[in-house]
């Protein structure tokens, strides 16, 4: 088999590994393998292809990867909350009395089991409450502060 095909196969394998790791390291190595394959395709001897692959991989890891990681992490900081984390801080209405052991609230259009913090007074039915946190499938709530 031609030398350049081995380089391109190595690049594909490294790219597939990157899909599972999502660390950008194997993507940089795949870039180096592509550069080595391109050099081999243009007629470079195996040792020159190897040097080119190592140089390009090193440059990508040292220069491009840190920039890409910073960019990806910065985009994740302002991301919208999802799932139960998005419910924390929301207002809800009690459907029955909520105590530290039982109760139900209407939260985000759904009925949730609810409770108050330990040693907190019971909250009467029909009261406005705020979600403090979600414990499993139970909303921990506190009375809404009157302004």
Residue, then its C-alpha position, 0 to 999 in steps of 0.5 A: x500500500x502506498x505510504x500516503x494512504x497509511x497517513x490518511x488512515x492514521x488521520x481518520x483513526x485519530x479523528x474517530x478517537x477525537x470524537x470520543x474524547x473531545x479533548x482536541x488532542x487527537x484532532x491536532x495529531x490527525x492534522x499532523x497525520x494529514x500533513x505527513x500524508x500530503x508530504x508523502x503524496x507529493x513524493x517526500x521520503x518517509x523520514x521527511x513525512x514523519x518530521x513534517x507530521x511531528x512538526x505540524x502536530x506539535x505546532x497545532x498542539x502548542x499554538x492552536x489547541x490552547x486558543x480553541x480550548x479557551x474559546x470553547x470554555x468561554x462560550x460555555x460560561x454564559x450558557x442557559x441553564x437546562x433541566x432542573x437547574x433552570x427551575x431554581x429561582x422560579x416562582x411557583x404556587x402551592x396547591x396544598x399546604x407545604x411542610x418540611x415533609x410534604x406538599x405540592x406546587x404548580x411550577x413551570x406548568x407542571x405539578x411538583x412534589x414540594x417541601x420547605x427547608x428543615x425547621x421552616x414554617x408551613x406554607x398555606x395553600x395558594x401561596x406564592x413561593x420561590x424554588x430554592x433547589x431541586x432535590x431529586x423530584x422534589x422542589x424545595x421552596x420558601x415563601x415569596x418575599x412581600x415587597 
